[in-house]
Structure formats: structure tokens, C-alpha cells
Amino acid sequence: MKSLIQPIFTRYWNPYVVLLIAGVLSALYFGLTSTVWAVTGEFTRLGGDLLLLFGVDISGWQYFDMVHLKGTTWNRPDGWIVWGMFIGALIMVLFSNSFKIRLPKQKRRYIQGLVGGIIAGFGARLALGCNLAAFFTGVPQFSIHSWIFIVATGIGTFFGAQLTKTRWWKGKPTLTRGAAKPSNVKKRVIQPYVGGIIAILYIGLIIYFFATGQKFLGLGAMFGLFFGILIERGQICFTSAFRDLFLVGRSVMAKAIIIGMAVSSILTVIVISIYDLTPITQIAAMSTFVGGVLFGVGIVMASGCETGMMYRLMEGQLLFLPVFAGNIIGATFLAYAWDHLWVYNVLVKGGSKINLLDSIGPVGAISATLVMLGVLYALTVYWEKRYHRKLAVKRGMKAHVS
């Protein structure tokens, strides 16, 4: 039994399998709740809660009215899906005995992470969605804004990747003298027990929600737990999907995300057709493109998107504390800028909500979506091969010179 269970916690899971499961679960969550797996919307509401706590009057802020700021983050399903993701990721980190406080080698990374988080949070909410609601769960909702966001995020990530190559970004190399001495201290396996206690308490909370008639809080907490487990075990990060493709020609994560979206799209259109649900459609406007570019640049600067930030923070990587704070600051500032700095009038007002289901029907919508995902998959493979061809040419030239 130990030989069967141990690999679950000691090895990371295949990203294709993880994202297939995530696609299925996200479609199921939509069918049960009529809402989608999302993150940064709750960051905005959390920012609003904090402002209210400090006595700031946000009653006239149109953005908060639009995202339905009601109650606190603890009594909203959207809040529990986010906290459930943190807890699910933490439980898996502890079960694998891999929690460790980690500090970045250069202190400048804290500032870069904070700034990147602010830019990413601002961009995500400007586009009305992040790598989930405007990407992984947005495409299966057949909202056109998701495709604009994907293209824009790809552009932003490309330029963000170029930024990280500069000496200004990397700083001076750190030189160390000698080698580290081997440690003879025996590793005590305490973390799995702590993870087990947290898991029991959290499952008890989910049962409490359902037992007291708080069905949607229970669903949010339960699915958040599932998604947290998946993103940590699969090391799912949309930043690495784009960045690794541009920097090192690695496409596994990008291809897995595309396949996951394809499966989720098929299941979602079935759910919509059977239960006559209304898909979640956001405004497609200049704000979607600008927000996507900012989001792409920001997540590279921060070294992680929202999902990547979550599980890395739970692993003990302290860099992602300022990234988390930056996301909340950026999302909250966008809520202020929406009407106070004319963002809505300049970038959003001219847009409209466009959904493929309304435009070309269920068959046309799923067909068009699968074709576009197929094109995106082909472009990913092409870029990977292009990178490795260039690398082979460079190696050949060096060998010829030598």
C-alpha cells in the first residue's frame, strides 16, 4: 500500500492528466453553481473589504457595484474557492514533506515581485479575468473576450520574457566561496501529520457548510480544495507555459492547458444545453487587450500567475508574499481607476459582450472553439520546433568555429 500511495505525494503529477481533470471539474463546478473557477475577482473584493475595514467609503465605486461586493470574503463561495486553493496546495506540500522557507537570492526580487503583482492584478481586472476566468475557464464559456485576452497575454509574456534577460533585471551575479557542507541531520517527517490535521479540519468545515444548508459555500470550499491539490501536484503555472516556450522552447505546460480547455469546452456546452444555463460573458473591448498585455508582463515580472503564486507561497517561497499583496493592490487600484480615472470611458465603454453560443449556436460555437484551440496548439508546436532549430544552428556554428 505504501508503494502505491507514496508516489502520489513524492512525485509531481503529469500536467496533461492534471489539466484534463481540472477541465472536467471546472465544467462540473459551472453546472452546479452557474459560475466559474476564478481568482482575481475575489482579490478585488478582498481589497474592498480591507478598504471598508480602514473606513474608506467605496459605496460610489462603480466597479465594486458591478462585481457585487456583498458580505465578506468568508461568506462568499468565490472567497472559499480561493482559500480552498491555498489550503489544498498547502495540504499537498505538507503531505510531500516539502515545505521549506525559501528566500530569493537577490533582495531586488521582492520589489520586482511586488511591482509585477500590481501590474498583473491591475491588468487582470481591467480585462475582467485572469489566467482562469479570461483564459482556462473563459474559453469554455465561449466568450470572445477570452480569445482577445489569450493573444494579448502571449504578447505581454513575450516582452516580459525579454525583460528578464536584461542585466538591469538580473543584477550582478552573486559569487559564493567554497561548497556547502553535507548535512548529517536526520530529516524528521512531521509535515505529513500536520497536513493530515489541516485536511481533517477543512473537510469538517466543508461538511459543516453542507449540514447547515450553506450549499454554495460548501461547493466553493470543496472545489477550491480540489483545484488547490491539482495546481500544486501538477505545478500548474500559466506563466511558465508562455515564458518557457519563449525562453527555452518547452511546450508541455502550454499544450496541456490547451487540451484541458478543449475537454472543458466540450463538457461545458453539454452542461449548458442540458440545464439551459447562461454562459458567463464579459465585455470584449480595448480594455481586454490592454489588460491582457499588462497581465502577461506582470506575471513574468512576478515569476508566477495567480495559480503559480498560490502553490509556491504554500511551499514557503517568501517572494510570493509581495506578489500576492501586489495582486490585491493592483486589482483594488483598478476598481478605483474604473470611474475615478476614466478607465471605463476610455477603454471599456465602446466594447460589448459577445458570445459564440448566441452568435453561431452550440454546434458552431464548439466547432469554432476546437478549431481555434487546434490552431493555438499548432502554433505552440511550431514555436517549440522553431526554437530548437535555431538552437541547433547556433550549436553547429560554434562547433564549426572550434
N, C-alpha and C positions, 0 to 999 in steps of 0.2 A: 504493500500500500504506500509506504514511504517513497519507493522508487517511482510510483505513478504520480504522486501529489507534488513531490519536491520540485520537479521541473517547472511546474506552474508558477512557482514563486522565485525560482533561481534563474530562470531564463526569460528574456523578453519574448513576447508572442509575435507571430507572423503578422505584419501590418495589413496584409491582404485579408486575412481572417478577421482581424480586429475591426477593420473598417467595413467589412461586409456585415458583421454583427451590429456595428454602430448604425449602419444604414437601415437595417431591419428594425432595430429598436427605435430609431428616430421616427420611422413611419408609424410604428405601433403607438408611440407616445402621442403623435398628432391625432391618430384615430381615437385615442382615449380622452384627450384633453382639448382638441381643436386648437392647440398651439404648438410651437416648435421648440426644439432644443436650441437655446440661445444663452448668451453670457453677458455681453456688454450693455444690453438694455437694463439688466439688474445693476450693473456698475453705476449707470446713470441714476437709477432710483436710490441706490445706496448713497451716492453723492448728495442727492436731495434730502435724504434722511439726516445726513450729517449736517447739512446747512440748517435744517429745521432745529436740530439739537443745539446749534450755536445761535439760534434766534434769528436767522436770516429769513426774511419773508419771500417765499418763492411762489406765492399764490398767483402772481401775474405772469409767470414764465410759461409761455405757450407750449414749449417742448414738454414740460412735465405734465401739462394737461393732456397732451397728445399720447404720452406713454402711460397714462393712467396711474399717476402716483397716488396709491391708496394704501394706508397702513404702513407697516414697517417691512423690512426685508425678511423678517422671521415669520410673517403671516401671509406670504405670497408664494404660490407654487414656483414662480420664476426664481425667487430667492433660494428656495430649498434645492432646486436643481443645481444651482451654483455651489451652495455649501455642500451638497451631496457629492459633487465632483471633487471638491477639496478633500472631503473625508474618505471617499472611495480611493482616491490616489494615495492618501496617507496610509490607509489600511494596507494596501498592497506593498508600499515601500517598507512598512514595518514587518509584514509577513516575510518579505525577502531579506530582512535584516540589513537593509542598505541605507537607512537614514544616517546622515552624517553632515554636520555643519561644514559648509564649504564657502570659502571666501574667494572672490576674484583676485587674480594676481596683481592687477593694477587698480588703484582706487578710482581712476577715471571711469571705470566701468559702471560705478554707481550712478554717476552723473549721466553717462550715456544711456543707461537703462531707464532712468527717470525721464529723461527727455524723449527717448524712444517710446516709452509707455504713454506719455502725454500725447505725442503725435498720433500714435496708434489708436488711443481711446477717442481722441477728437475725430479722427478720420472715420473710425467705425461708426460712431453715432451720426456723423454727417451723412454717411451712406445708408444709415438706418439698418446696420447689421455688420457683423464681423466675419471671421472665417467660418462661423456656423450659420447664423440667420441670413447672411447675404452670400453664402457660399455653399457649405455642405448640406444644410437643411433648407437653404433658399432655392437652389436649383430644383429640388424635388417638389417645391411648391409652384413651379412653373412661372415664377415672377421674373420678368425681363431684367429688372434691376440687378439680379444676381449675376447675369452674364456680363453686364457692364462692369460690375464690381470685380469679377474674376480677371477680366482683361486689365483693368486699372491696377489691381493688386500685383499682377505679374509685372507690369511696367515699374511700379514703385519698388518692388522687391529687387528687380534688376539693378536699378540705380542705387538702392540701398546696399546691395552686394558690392558694387563698385566702390562705394564709400568705405566699406570695411577693409578694402585692400590698401588704402592710403596710409602713409606713415603718420599723418595727423591723427588718424583714428587709432592705429595700433600703438602709437607711442614708441618710446625707446625700448629695445629688448632688455629683459631682465636677466642678468648673469648671476649664476649661483656657483659657489665654490665647493668642490667635492661631491660626493654622492651621499644619499640618505642612508642611515644605518638601518639594517633589517630589524624589524620588531619581533621580540620573542614573547610579547604579551599575548596570552591566550584570549581569543575573542569570546566574550560571553553572549550567548544567544538569549537576550532579554526582549528585544524588539517584537518578535512574533507574539509573545504573550500580551504585550501592551496593545498590539494591533488586534488581537482577539477580544480584549476587553472593550476597545473602542467599537469594534464590529457588533458585539452583543448589545451594547448600549444604543448604538444607532439603529439597529434592527428593531430594538424595543421601541424606539421613538416612532419608527415607521408604523409599527403595529398600533401604537397609541393613536396616531393620526387616523388610521382607518377605523379603529374601535370607537372613536369619538365623533365619527361622521365627517371628519375633515379629509374627504377622499382626495381632493386635488393636492392638498399639502402632502398627503401620503404618496401620491403618484410622483410629485415633483421630487420628494426626498428619495424615493426608491429608484427612479430612473437616473437621478443625479448620481447615486451610488454606482449604478451600472456603468454610466458614462465615465465616471472617475476611474473605475477599475480598468476600463478599456484604454483610456488615453495613457495611463501610467504603464500598463503592461505592454502596450504597443508602441510606447514612446511617440505618440501621435502629435506632431507639430507641423502646422501648415507653413511656418517659416522655413523649416528645414526642407520641406517639399520643393519650394521655389528656390531657396538660396543654394541648396546642394546641387540642384540642376544647373544653375548658372555658374557656380564656383568649381564644382568637382565632377559634373556630369553624372550625378547619381539620381536616378529617377524612380526608385522603388516606392517611396512615400507618395510622390505625385500620382503615379499610376494606381496605387491602392486607393487613394482618395477619389479618383475618377470612377473606379469600379464601384466603390461604396455609394457614390452619388447615383450611379446608374441603377443599382439594385433598389435604393431608396426611392428613386423616381417611379419605377415600375410599381412598387408596393403602394406608394402614396396615391397614384392615380386610381388604383384599385380601391383603396380605402375611401377616397373622395367619391367615387362612382357608387359604391355600395351604400355608404352612410349619408350621401348628399351633403358633404361638408364644404365649407367655403375655404379655398386656399388662402394662405397669408400672402398678400401682395403689397409691396412697398413702392413708393414713388421712384420712378426712373427719371433722373434729371442730371444736370451738370454736377450737382452735389454728389451723386453716386460715383461719378468718375473721379472727381477731385478727392472725395473721401477715400476711395479705393487706393489711389496713388499714395496719399498720406499714410494710410494703413500699411501699405506694403513697405514704405520707407521706415515707418516706425517699428514694425515688428522685427526688421533686420537690425536696427539700432539697438532694440531691446533684447535681441538674441532669442526671441520667442513670441509666438502669438498667444492668445488667451489660454488655449488648452495647454500649450507647452509651458507657459508661465505657471499654470496651476500645479502640474505634477512635479516640475523642477523645484518649486518653492517647497512642496511637501517632502522632497528629497533632502532638503536642508541647504539649498543653494540660495544664500542670502542676497545675491544680486537681484533676485526676482521680487524682493520686498519693495524696492523703489519702482520696479516695473509695474507691480500691482497698484501701488499708490499712484503712479503716473497715469495708468488707465482710468482710475476713478477721477483724477483731476481733469484729464483731457475730456472725458465724457461729460463731466459736470460743467466744464467751461463751454462746451458746445451747446449745452442746454441754455446757458446764459446768452451766448452769441446768436442763437437761433433767431431771436427777435430784437434783442438789445443792440446787436452789431450788424443787423440787416442780412444775416446769412440766409434766412428763408427767402427774403425778397430777391436777393441777387442770384442764388444758386438753386433754390428748390421750387419756387413758385411756378416757374414755367413748365415743370415736369408733370407727369401723370402716372397713374397706376396702370400697368399693362400686364395682363396675364395670358399666357398661351392657351389655357383652357377656354377662356372667354373668346379669344381671337380665332382659334382654329379647331376647337373641340378636343375631347380627350385623346382620340386616335392621333390627330395631327400634333397635339402637344407632346405626347410621349415619343412619337416618331422624331419630331424635330429635336427634342431634348437628347435622345440617344444618338442622333446624328452629330449634334454639336459636341457631345461628350466624346464620341468617336474621333472627331477632328482634334479635340484637345488632347486625347490620348496619342494620336498620330504625331502631333506637334511635339509632345513630350519625348516620344521615342526618337524623332528626328533630331531634336536638340541634343539628346544624350549621345547619339551617334556622331553628330557634328563635333561635339566637344572632344570625343575620343579620337576622331580623325585628326583634328588639329593637334592633339597631344602626341599622336603617333608621328606626325610630320615633324614636330619640334624635336622629338627624341631622335628621329632619323637624321636631322640636320646636325644635332650635337654629336652623334656617332660618326658622321661623315667628317666633321671638323677634327675630331680627336683621332 
